[in-house]
Amino acid sequence: MIVKVRVIPRARQNKVTVDSDGTVRVHTVAAPADGQANDAIIKMLAKYYDVPKTSIKIIRGQTSRDKFIEL
């Protein structure tokens, strides 16, 4: 399954929400430097979807706020 994700780095708190159009918004307190935000996103999505972290892969948007994630 491929999911469109919008990332909000340096947020006040970590949370995952889903918009009405199906876009998943991930708010993370991690900074977007050295892949810290991407690691936090993978960890949060693994918990949200109840899957192992190793089954989540960033397909497109490694350095962008808009990402496509494969579960």
C-alpha positions in Angstrom: 0.0 0.0 0.0 1.3 3.5 -0.9 0.4 6.4 1.3 0.8 10.1 0.6 2.3 11.8 3.7 2.7 15.5 4.5 5.4 16.1 7.2 5.4 19.0 9.6 8.9 19.0 11.3 9.7 20.9 14.5 6.0 20.7 15.6 5.0 21.1 19.3 4.1 17.4 19.6 4.3 14.1 17.8 1.0 13.1 16.2 -0.5 11.5 13.1 -3.7 12.7 11.5 -5.6 11.9 8.3 -7.1 14.6 6.1 -10.5 14.1 4.4 -8.7 13.6 1.0 -6.7 10.6 2.5 -3.4 12.5 3.0 -1.6 11.5 6.2 -0.2 14.4 8.2 2.7 13.6 10.5 3.7 16.2 13.0 7.1 15.5 14.5 9.3 17.4 17.0 12.4 16.2 15.2 14.4 18.6 13.1 14.7 17.9 9.3 18.5 17.5 9.6 20.6 14.3 9.1 17.5 12.2 8.5 16.2 12.7 12.0 12.7 13.6 10.9 12.5 10.7 8.4 13.5 8.3 11.2 10.8 9.8 13.5 8.2 9.5 10.7 8.9 5.9 10.1 8.7 5.1 13.8 5.4 7.0 14.2 3.8 5.4 11.1 4.9 2.0 12.3 3.1 2.5 15.5 0.0 4.1 13.8 -0.4 1.3 11.3 0.8 -1.4 13.8 3.5 -2.8 11.4 7.2 -3.3 11.9 9.5 -0.4 11.1 11.4 -2.5 8.6 8.2 -2.8 6.4 8.0 1.0 5.9 10.0 2.6 3.1 10.1 6.2 1.8 9.6 5.8 -2.0 9.7 9.5 -3.0 10.4 12.7 -1.2 13.4 11.8 1.0 14.2 15.6 1.4 10.8 17.0 0.9 7.8 17.6 3.1 5.5 15.7 0.8 6.5 12.0 0.7 5.2 8.8 -0.7 5.6 5.9 1.8 5.2 2.2 1.0 3.8 0.0 3.7 
